[in-house]
Amino acid sequence: MERILVSACLMGRRVRYDGGAKTSGDARLARWREEGRLVPFCPEVAGGLPVPRPAAEIEPGASGADVLAGAARVLAADGSDVTAEFVRGARAALDAARAAGARLAVLKEGSPSCGSLTIYDGTFGGRRVAGHGVTTALLEQHGIRVFSEDHLDDAAACLRTLEPGHPTAP
């Protein structure tokens, strides 16, 4: 059975920077959880950050791949540099995915760790720009397909290619 790495906040775990969750009510995620496919994971907590914690964003004009390459930092709203924690969390997410045999992930959009299409622009002004978070960048560099919670149709289609015959209709 194909396993799927999933943002823990989407599964109702209160691990976000503000102490909250972003629980998904999608039927596919619920079914995949019942089937034992999901591997809930929060890279920021795994990287050593507390809950709650100050909001963090990748520096303006950069994305997760830049952070991994050492060319950009992740900064918290209080000005502290949390780059090391984000990189450590991304590596832990990759280790968890590999240990579970997961070749796809469903991660929280917009996050400086998990964003797969957009991240916040680094100014703490609430504006998003195209880009990958640190964990998404690392997973994709290692061949793990990442989808946002808003693109579960695409995740289900990917699952079909990885595991032919799996029912993916809600």
Number of C-alpha atoms within 10 A of each C-alpha: 11 17 21 27 26 29 29 24 21 24 20 15 17 18 24 22 17 12 13 14 17 16 14 16 11 13 11 18 22 15 14 15 17 10 11 13 18 24 20 23 23 26 27 27 20 17 20 14 17 14 15 14 17 17 15 25 26 30 22 15 12 22 30 31 20 18 21 20 9 11 12 18 24 28 21 19 15 10 10 11 14 19 22 15 18 31 24 19 24 28 19 19 27 22 13 17 23 16 9 16 14 21 21 24 26 28 29 26 22 23 24 30 31 31 28 28 18 20 27 26 22 24 15 16 8 9 12 16 16 15 22 29 33 31 32 31 24 21 23 18 11 12 10 20 18 29 25 21 22 14 13 16 15 14 22 20 15 18 20 15 11 14 12 10 9 14 11 16 9 11
